[in-house]
Amino acid sequence: MLQLTKAEEQIMQTLWALKESTVQDIRDRFEEPKPARTTIASVLNILENKGFATHKSFGRVNIYYPAVAKNDYSKIQLFGVIKNYFNNSLPAMVSLFAKENNLSLRELDELLEESRKELKKAHRKEIRKQHRRKRSCTHL
């Protein structure tokens, strides 16, 4: 997946928040000085070419939609940071985060517990998927 520029990411954040929007809707979300409509339209065109956004035309109005889910883009970005800056070591990243944010032991325990819950949930989901595959194979 391609990397977004800062301007592209700003517009994608707005698209993700609004779910659908016009150029004017996006422009209205910016603080003063607001970018020109043509600038926003150009960035949206680039986002469409990169596969991040799509649109439907209603007369002279285009309604834009995200083509990539925020969660999917976030995961790719986070894994890229872990790979490129922490030698693919999640513990190294978490350690830096904990030190830089001066996390207490209680906060670290909460982080670990939340991680355990998410891993268990993902594991159960994978087991159910495998079970469904096995059942579908036995019905053939």
MDAnalysis code that builds the backbone (N, CA, C; Angstrom):
import MDAnalysis as mda
import numpy as np

u = mda.Universe.empty(420, n_residues=140, atom_resindex=np.repeat(np.arange(140), 3), trajectory=True)
u.add_TopologyAttr("name", ["N", "CA", "C"] * 140)
u.add_TopologyAttr("resid", np.arange(1, 141))
u.add_TopologyAttr("resname", ["MET", "LEU", "GLN", "LEU", "THR", "LYS", "ALA", "GLU", "GLU", "GLN", "ILE", "MET", "GLN", "THR", "LEU", "TRP", "ALA", "LEU", "LYS", "GLU", "SER", "THR", "VAL", "GLN", "ASP", "ILE", "ARG", "ASP", "ARG", "PHE", "GLU", "GLU", "PRO", "LYS", "PRO", "ALA", "ARG", "THR", "THR", "ILE", "ALA", "SER", "VAL", "LEU", "ASN", "ILE", "LEU", "GLU", "ASN", "LYS", "GLY", "PHE", "ALA", "THR", "HIS", "LYS", "SER", "PHE", "GLY", "ARG", "VAL", "ASN", "ILE", "TYR", "TYR", "PRO", "ALA", "VAL", "ALA", "LYS", "ASN", "ASP", "TYR", "SER", "LYS", "ILE", "GLN", "LEU", "PHE", "GLY", "VAL", "ILE", "LYS", "ASN", "TYR", "PHE", "ASN", "ASN", "SER", "LEU", "PRO", "ALA", "MET", "VAL", "SER", "LEU", "PHE", "ALA", "LYS", "GLU", "ASN", "ASN", "LEU", "SER", "LEU", "ARG", "GLU", "LEU", "ASP", "GLU", "LEU", "LEU", "GLU", "GLU", "SER", "ARG", "LYS", "GLU", "LEU", "LYS", "LYS", "ALA", "HIS", "ARG", "LYS", "GLU", "ILE", "ARG", "LYS", "GLN", "HIS", "ARG", "ARG", "LYS", "ARG", "SER", "CYS", "THR", "HIS", "LEU"])
u.atoms.positions = np.array([
    [0.847, -1.177, 0.000],
    [0.000, 0.000, 0.000],
    [0.890, 1.237, 0.000],
    [0.465, 2.216, -0.750],
    [1.236, 3.447, -0.873],
    [1.168, 4.291, 0.392],
    [2.171, 5.105, 0.557],
    [2.250, 6.044, 1.675],
    [1.465, 7.302, 1.328],
    [0.815, 7.895, 2.306],
    [0.101, 9.144, 2.094],
    [0.958, 10.326, 2.519],
    [0.834, 11.428, 1.776],
    [1.481, 12.668, 2.200],
    [0.670, 13.246, 3.359],
    [1.208, 14.277, 3.997],
    [0.491, 14.915, 5.102],
    [-0.851, 15.470, 4.637],
    [-0.882, 16.124, 3.486],
    [-2.131, 16.692, 2.955],
    [-3.140, 15.590, 2.640],
    [-2.666, 14.514, 2.031],
    [-3.557, 13.388, 1.714],
    [-4.120, 12.771, 2.980],
    [-3.263, 12.619, 3.979],
    [-3.715, 12.025, 5.232],
    [-4.740, 12.914, 5.938],
    [-4.554, 14.233, 5.886],
    [-5.535, 15.146, 6.484],
    [-6.909, 14.955, 5.847],
    [-6.920, 14.847, 4.548],
    [-8.197, 14.683, 3.853],
    [-8.772, 13.295, 4.124],
    [-7.933, 12.276, 4.173],
    [-8.439, 10.935, 4.488],
    [-9.013, 10.891, 5.902],
    [-8.376, 11.573, 6.846],
    [-8.917, 11.615, 8.216],
    [-10.334, 12.188, 8.204],
    [-10.548, 13.214, 7.396],
    [-11.881, 13.816, 7.282],
    [-12.848, 12.849, 6.614],
    [-12.409, 12.198, 5.536],
    [-13.274, 11.214, 4.866],
    [-13.647, 10.082, 5.803],
    [-12.685, 9.590, 6.554],
    [-12.981, 8.512, 7.505],
    [-13.977, 8.975, 8.563],
    [-13.824, 10.201, 9.023],
    [-14.720, 10.722, 10.061],
    [-16.135, 10.930, 9.528],
    [-16.249, 11.458, 8.307],
    [-17.561, 11.787, 7.751],
    [-18.211, 10.616, 7.001],
    [-17.414, 9.644, 6.604],
    [-17.856, 8.475, 5.835],
    [-18.162, 8.815, 4.367],
    [-18.702, 9.972, 4.119],
    [-18.913, 10.465, 2.755],
    [-18.919, 11.983, 2.824],
    [-18.422, 12.626, 1.770],
    [-18.385, 14.085, 1.828],
    [-18.132, 14.692, 0.458],
    [-18.489, 15.938, 0.356],
    [-18.183, 16.729, -0.830],
    [-16.887, 17.489, -0.562],
    [-16.374, 18.145, -1.599],
    [-15.188, 18.989, -1.434],
    [-15.487, 20.060, -0.384],
    [-16.679, 20.643, -0.445],
    [-17.044, 21.696, 0.506],
    [-17.118, 21.165, 1.940],
    [-17.663, 19.939, 2.108],
    [-17.726, 19.339, 3.448],
    [-16.319, 19.220, 4.041],
    [-15.395, 18.783, 3.209],
    [-14.010, 18.617, 3.665],
    [-13.405, 19.985, 3.985],
    [-13.618, 20.933, 3.098],
    [-13.076, 22.285, 3.306],
    [-13.601, 22.892, 4.599],
    [-14.872, 22.655, 4.898],
    [-15.480, 23.208, 6.117],
    [-14.826, 22.680, 7.386],
    [-14.210, 21.518, 7.330],
    [-13.577, 20.923, 8.513],
    [-12.206, 21.521, 8.822],
    [-11.637, 22.238, 7.881],
    [-10.323, 22.862, 8.089],
    [-10.482, 24.181, 8.838],
    [-9.465, 24.502, 9.631],
    [-9.430, 25.807, 10.292],
    [-8.900, 26.840, 9.305],
    [-9.104, 28.104, 9.654],
    [-8.595, 29.197, 8.813],
    [-7.075, 29.213, 8.879],
    [-6.384, 29.527, 7.850],
    [-6.885, 29.759, 6.504],
    [-7.208, 28.416, 5.829],
    [-8.389, 28.307, 5.297],
    [-8.844, 27.075, 4.652],
    [-8.171, 26.923, 3.288],
    [-7.868, 25.669, 2.912],
    [-7.302, 25.470, 1.573],
    [-8.356, 25.756, 0.498],
    [-7.903, 26.056, -0.672],
    [-8.816, 26.323, -1.791],
    [-9.549, 25.042, -2.177],
    [-10.754, 25.209, -2.697],
    [-11.536, 24.044, -3.152],
    [-10.758, 23.245, -4.200],
    [-10.079, 23.963, -5.090],
    [-9.330, 23.280, -6.150],
    [-8.193, 22.436, -5.577],
    [-7.590, 22.904, -4.491],
    [-6.526, 22.137, -3.835],
    [-7.092, 20.845, -3.272],
    [-8.223, 20.949, -2.595],
    [-8.859, 19.756, -2.024],
    [-9.271, 18.804, -3.130],
    [-9.864, 19.340, -4.198],
    [-10.272, 18.493, -5.325],
    [-9.070, 17.789, -5.949],
    [-7.944, 18.480, -6.066],
    [-6.722, 17.873, -6.623],
    [-6.215, 16.745, -5.735],
    [-6.215, 16.981, -4.419],
    [-5.751, 15.941, -3.491],
    [-6.698, 14.741, -3.540],
    [-7.997, 14.993, -3.623],
    [-8.964, 13.889, -3.738],
    [-8.726, 13.087, -5.018],
    [-8.394, 13.770, -6.098],
    [-8.082, 13.082, -7.359],
    [-6.858, 12.181, -7.186],
    [-5.844, 12.687, -6.506],
    [-4.640, 11.882, -6.229],
    [-5.005, 10.681, -5.368],
    [-5.841, 10.902, -4.340],
    [-6.264, 9.798, -3.462],
    [-7.026, 8.738, -4.248],
    [-7.839, 9.172, -5.207],
    [-8.536, 8.197, -6.047],
    [-7.543, 7.408, -6.898],
    [-6.565, 8.090, -7.476],
    [-5.552, 7.406, -8.290],
    [-4.731, 6.422, -7.477],
    [-4.524, 6.719, -6.204],
    [-3.781, 5.821, -5.314],
    [-4.667, 4.702, -4.769],
    [-5.982, 4.793, -4.990],
    [-6.892, 3.751, -4.515],
    [-7.414, 3.950, -3.107],
    [-7.213, 5.150, -2.544],
    [-7.658, 5.411, -1.176],
    [-9.069, 5.974, -1.099],
    [-9.523, 6.600, -2.174],
    [-10.852, 7.218, -2.172],
    [-11.550, 6.895, -3.483],
    [-12.857, 7.060, -3.456],
    [-13.676, 6.884, -4.653],
    [-14.788, 7.919, -4.594],
    [-15.501, 8.079, -5.694],
    [-16.605, 9.045, -5.663],
    [-17.754, 8.601, -6.557],
    [-18.888, 9.174, -6.283],
    [-20.068, 9.036, -7.139],
    [-20.499, 10.443, -7.506],
    [-20.903, 10.619, -8.768],
    [-21.344, 11.932, -9.236],
    [-22.863, 12.004, -9.215],
    [-23.365, 13.101, -8.688],
    [-24.790, 13.403, -8.687],
    [-24.929, 14.776, -9.329],
    [-25.192, 14.781, -10.628],
    [-25.201, 16.046, -11.347],
    [-23.797, 16.618, -11.367],
    [-23.671, 17.835, -10.866],
    [-22.356, 18.494, -10.834],
    [-21.629, 18.291, -9.504],
    [-22.225, 17.512, -8.613],
    [-21.638, 17.316, -7.284],
    [-21.046, 15.912, -7.177],
    [-19.818, 15.843, -6.688],
    [-19.174, 14.564, -6.415],
    [-19.228, 14.289, -4.919],
    [-19.647, 13.076, -4.578],
    [-19.624, 12.631, -3.190],
    [-18.468, 11.641, -3.078],
    [-17.542, 11.941, -2.169],
    [-16.342, 11.121, -2.003],
    [-16.501, 10.172, -0.821],
    [-15.902, 8.985, -0.977],
    [-15.960, 7.933, 0.032],
    [-14.558, 7.355, 0.228],
    [-14.238, 6.918, 1.438],
    [-12.960, 6.223, 1.612],
    [-13.030, 4.846, 0.939],
    [-12.000, 4.487, 0.228],
    [-11.914, 3.168, -0.394],
    [-11.068, 2.222, 0.452],
    [-10.355, 2.778, 1.423],
    [-9.521, 2.001, 2.349],
    [-10.001, 2.324, 3.755],
    [-10.252, 1.306, 4.547],
    [-10.690, 1.516, 5.925],
    [-9.555, 2.111, 6.757],
    [-9.920, 2.995, 7.661],
    [-8.921, 3.634, 8.526],
    [-8.131, 2.594, 9.313],
    [-8.821, 1.587, 9.819],
    [-8.167, 0.543, 10.601],
    [-7.111, -0.197, 9.767],
    [-7.422, -0.487, 8.507],
    [-6.460, -1.175, 7.634],
    [-5.230, -0.309, 7.392],
    [-5.446, 0.969, 7.110],
    [-4.309, 1.872, 6.874],
    [-3.480, 2.031, 8.149],
    [-4.163, 2.165, 9.284],
    [-3.464, 2.321, 10.568],
    [-2.574, 1.128, 10.859],
    [-3.089, -0.075, 10.624],
    [-2.296, -1.284, 10.877],
    [-1.051, -1.317, 10.012],
    [-1.216, -1.011, 8.737],
    [-0.070, -1.026, 7.821],
    [0.972, -0.006, 8.251],
    [0.511, 1.189, 8.643],
    [1.440, 2.228, 9.087],
    [2.172, 1.798, 10.360],
    [1.419, 1.262, 11.311],
    [2.027, 0.851, 12.575],
    [3.043, -0.264, 12.363],
    [2.689, -1.267, 11.562],
    [3.629, -2.358, 11.311],
    [4.864, -1.849, 10.566],
    [4.682, -0.844, 9.698],
    [5.825, -0.241, 9.015],
    [6.758, 0.452, 9.992],
    [6.197, 1.163, 10.963],
    [7.019, 1.829, 11.989],
    [7.776, 0.781, 12.804],
    [7.077, -0.269, 13.208],
    [7.732, -1.323, 14.000],
    [8.868, -1.945, 13.203],
    [8.616, -2.221, 11.924],
    [9.640, -2.847, 11.080],
    [10.812, -1.898, 10.833],
    [10.518, -0.660, 10.457],
    [11.570, 0.263, 10.026],
    [12.332, 0.939, 11.157],
    [11.705, 1.074, 12.317],
    [12.346, 1.817, 13.400],
    [12.655, 0.982, 14.641],
    [12.065, -0.208, 14.723],
    [12.254, -1.031, 15.925],
    [12.683, -2.453, 15.590],
    [13.260, -2.649, 14.405],
    [13.767, -3.972, 14.011],
    [12.716, -5.073, 14.146],
    [11.492, -4.760, 13.799],
    [10.374, -5.705, 13.899],
    [10.123, -6.168, 15.334],
    [10.494, -5.366, 16.306],
    [10.341, -5.739, 17.714],
    [9.243, -4.896, 18.373],
    [8.092, -5.513, 18.574],
    [7.009, -4.835, 19.274],
    [7.420, -4.505, 20.716],
    [8.089, -5.423, 21.428],
    [8.527, -5.068, 22.788],
    [9.426, -3.827, 22.829],
    [10.287, -3.657, 21.832],
    [11.152, -2.474, 21.800],
    [10.316, -1.213, 21.637],
    [9.293, -1.270, 20.788],
    [8.437, -0.107, 20.593],
    [7.647, 0.204, 21.863],
    [7.068, -0.825, 22.471],
    [6.277, -0.630, 23.687],
    [7.163, -0.107, 24.812],
    [8.383, -0.608, 24.890],
    [9.316, -0.156, 25.916],
    [9.606, 1.341, 25.750],
    [9.882, 1.770, 24.531],
    [10.121, 3.191, 24.283],
    [8.878, 4.006, 24.635],
    [7.718, 3.531, 24.210],
    [6.456, 4.213, 24.501],
    [6.254, 4.342, 26.009],
    [6.518, 3.259, 26.736],
    [6.344, 3.268, 28.192],
    [7.301, 4.264, 28.851],
    [8.549, 4.271, 28.400],
    [9.536, 5.189, 28.977],
    [9.191, 6.642, 28.668],
    [8.860, 6.904, 27.413],
    [8.584, 8.275, 26.990],
    [7.325, 8.843, 27.633],
    [6.378, 7.984, 27.956],
    [5.122, 8.433, 28.558],
    [5.074, 8.200, 30.056],
    [6.209, 7.740, 30.598],
    [6.327, 7.530, 32.038],
    [5.134, 6.737, 32.593],
    [4.860, 5.584, 31.947],
    [3.727, 4.759, 32.363],
    [3.988, 4.120, 33.721],
    [2.939, 4.058, 34.519],
    [3.043, 3.405, 35.827],
    [2.953, 1.891, 35.638],
    [3.287, 1.155, 36.687],
    [3.167, -0.306, 36.621],
    [1.716, -0.712, 36.362],
    [0.784, 0.005, 36.969],
    [-0.638, -0.299, 36.761],
    [-1.024, -0.116, 35.290],
    [-0.533, 0.957, 34.685],
    [-0.838, 1.200, 33.276],
    [-0.209, 0.135, 32.379],
    [0.995, -0.294, 32.711],
    [1.633, -1.375, 31.950],
    [0.857, -2.673, 32.097],
    [0.385, -2.968, 33.321],
    [-0.439, -4.162, 33.542],
    [-1.721, -4.103, 32.723],
    [-2.341, -2.931, 32.676],
    [-3.562, -2.762, 31.887],
    [-3.283, -2.987, 30.398],
    [-2.158, -2.480, 29.943],
    [-1.766, -2.665, 28.550],
    [-1.567, -4.151, 28.242],
    [-0.891, -4.844, 29.122],
    [-0.679, -6.282, 28.937],
    [-2.000, -7.046, 28.963],
    [-2.866, -6.709, 29.894],
    [-4.150, -7.398, 29.996],
    [-4.994, -7.169, 28.747],
    [-5.024, -5.954, 28.263],
    [-5.769, -5.657, 27.038],
    [-5.188, -6.428, 25.861],
    [-3.866, -6.531, 25.797],
    [-3.212, -7.291, 24.727],
    [-3.573, -8.763, 24.818],
    [-3.575, -9.314, 26.025],
    [-3.964, -10.723, 26.209],
    [-5.392, -10.966, 25.721],
    [-6.304, -10.064, 26.073],
    [-7.706, -10.204, 25.648],
    [-7.810, -10.202, 24.130],
    [-7.107, -9.275, 23.496],
    [-7.161, -9.179, 22.029],
    [-6.566, -10.422, 21.378],
    [-5.461, -10.933, 21.932],
    [-4.852, -12.145, 21.382],
    [-5.772, -13.348, 21.538],
    [-6.423, -13.462, 22.696],
    [-7.363, -14.573, 22.905],
    [-8.526, -14.477, 21.933],
    [-9.037, -13.265, 21.731],
    [-10.159, -13.065, 20.816],
    [-9.743, -13.460, 19.391],
    [-8.556, -13.044, 18.973],
    [-8.060, -13.374, 17.632],
    [-7.838, -14.877, 17.499],
    [-7.339, -15.512, 18.555],
    [-7.107, -16.953, 18.539],
    [-8.429, -17.706, 18.400],
    [-9.439, -17.291, 19.174],
    [-10.757, -17.956, 19.082],
    [-11.350, -17.783, 17.684],
    [-11.179, -16.616, 17.111],
    [-11.697, -16.352, 15.769],
    [-11.017, -17.270, 14.751],
    [-9.712, -17.432, 14.873],
    [-8.963, -18.304, 13.968],
    [-9.396, -19.757, 14.122],
    [-9.625, -20.206, 15.344],
    [-10.079, -21.581, 15.582],
    [-11.446, -21.803, 14.934],
    [-12.365, -20.834, 15.098],
    [-13.695, -20.958, 14.479],
    [-13.578, -21.027, 12.962],
    [-12.680, -20.223, 12.384],
    [-12.490, -20.221, 10.940],
    [-11.980, -21.583, 10.469],
    [-11.011, -22.142, 11.189],
    [-10.478, -23.457, 10.835],
    [-11.546, -24.529, 10.967],
    [-12.364, -24.435, 12.006],
    [-13.431, -25.407, 12.220],
    [-14.438, -25.352, 11.068],
    [-14.786, -24.152, 10.624],
    [-15.727, -24.006, 9.501],
    [-15.135, -24.591, 8.222],
    [-13.830, -24.381, 8.010],
    [-13.167, -24.940, 6.815],
    [-13.220, -26.464, 6.839],
    [-12.943, -27.043, 8.005],
    [-12.975, -28.509, 8.139],
    [-14.371, -29.030, 7.849],
    [-15.400, -28.357, 8.396],
    [-16.765, -28.807, 8.169],
    [-17.146, -28.716, 6.694],
    [-16.720, -27.637, 6.042],
    [-17.066, -27.495, 4.626],
    [-16.369, -28.537, 3.773],
    [-15.185, -28.963, 4.166],
    [-14.454, -29.996, 3.420],
    [-15.107, -31.363, 3.599],
    [-15.661, -31.637, 4.759],
    [-16.281, -32.950, 4.997],
    [-17.617, -33.076, 4.290],
    [-18.224, -31.962, 3.880],
    [-19.512, -31.995, 3.196],
    [-19.364, -32.186, 1.689],
    [-18.135, -32.204, 1.203],
    [-17.917, -32.342, -0.239],
    [-18.034, -33.744, -0.710],
])
